[in-house]
């Protein structure tokens, strides 16, 4: 069993949701479940929902990236750092 990171799971979930929203409703209307007006309304609805799913995924990605960036900046020490410079080479045991 392969292990996916949380980020990968979100990307696959957003892709599946976008696919379901974009493709399912127009396919059902084209199969004859509804008329032309319903087909047009379905395309508009699918477009709006698809845009919301993509926007939510993008906002989640930006939020996660900013959070990681903030965490990295907190882990980095601020101010001067001691550095030791040596002119001798380390031996084979080092």
C-alpha positions in Angstrom: 0.0 0.0 0.0 1.5 3.3 -1.0 1.4 6.2 1.4 0.3 9.6 0.3 1.1 12.8 2.1 -1.7 15.0 3.3 -0.9 17.4 0.4 -1.2 14.6 -2.2 -4.5 13.5 -0.7 -5.9 17.0 -0.9 -4.8 17.4 -4.6 -6.4 14.0 -5.6 -9.6 14.9 -3.7 -9.9 18.3 -5.3 -9.3 16.7 -8.7 -12.0 14.1 -8.1 -14.4 16.7 -6.9 -13.7 19.0 -9.9 -14.2 16.0 -12.3 -17.5 15.0 -10.7 -18.8 18.5 -10.7 -17.7 19.3 -14.2 -18.6 16.0 -16.0 -21.5 14.3 -14.2 -24.2 16.9 -14.5 -23.7 17.7 -18.2 -23.5 14.0 -19.1 -26.8 13.3 -17.3 -28.6 16.2 -19.1 -27.2 15.2 -22.5 -28.6 11.6 -21.9 -32.1 13.1 -21.9 -32.8 13.6 -18.2 -33.7 17.3 -18.9 -34.3 19.7 -21.8 -32.2 22.4 -23.3 -32.8 25.0 -20.6 -31.9 22.5 -17.9 -28.7 21.7 -19.9 -27.7 25.3 -20.0 -28.5 25.8 -16.3 -26.5 22.7 -15.5 -23.4 24.0 -17.4 -23.7 27.3 -15.6 -24.1 25.6 -12.2 -21.2 23.2 -13.0 -19.0 26.1 -14.0 -19.7 28.0 -10.8 -19.2 25.0 -8.6 -16.0 24.0 -10.5 -14.7 27.6 -9.9 -15.4 27.4 -6.2 -13.7 24.0 -5.9 -10.6 25.3 -7.8 -10.6 28.5 -5.7 -10.8 26.5 -2.4 -8.0 24.3 -3.5 -5.8 27.3 -4.5 -6.5 29.0 -1.2 -5.7 25.9 0.7 -2.4 25.5 -1.2 -1.4 29.2 -0.6 -2.3 28.9 3.1 -0.2 25.8 3.5 2.7 27.3 1.7 2.6 30.4 3.8 2.4 28.3 6.9 5.4 26.3 5.9 7.3 29.4 5.1 6.5 31.0 8.4 7.5 27.8 10.3 10.8 27.7 8.5 11.5 31.3 9.4 10.8 30.6 13.0 13.2 27.6 13.0 16.0 29.8 11.6 17.9 31.6 14.3 17.8 35.4 14.2 20.9 37.4 14.7 24.6 36.5 14.7 25.7 32.9 14.6 29.0 31.5 15.8 31.1 30.1 13.1 34.4 28.1 13.7 36.9 28.1 10.9 39.8 25.6 11.0 42.8 25.3 8.7 43.5 21.7 9.5 41.8 18.9 7.7 39.8 16.4 9.7 41.3 12.9 10.0 39.8 9.7 8.7 38.0 9.2 12.0 36.1 12.4 11.8 
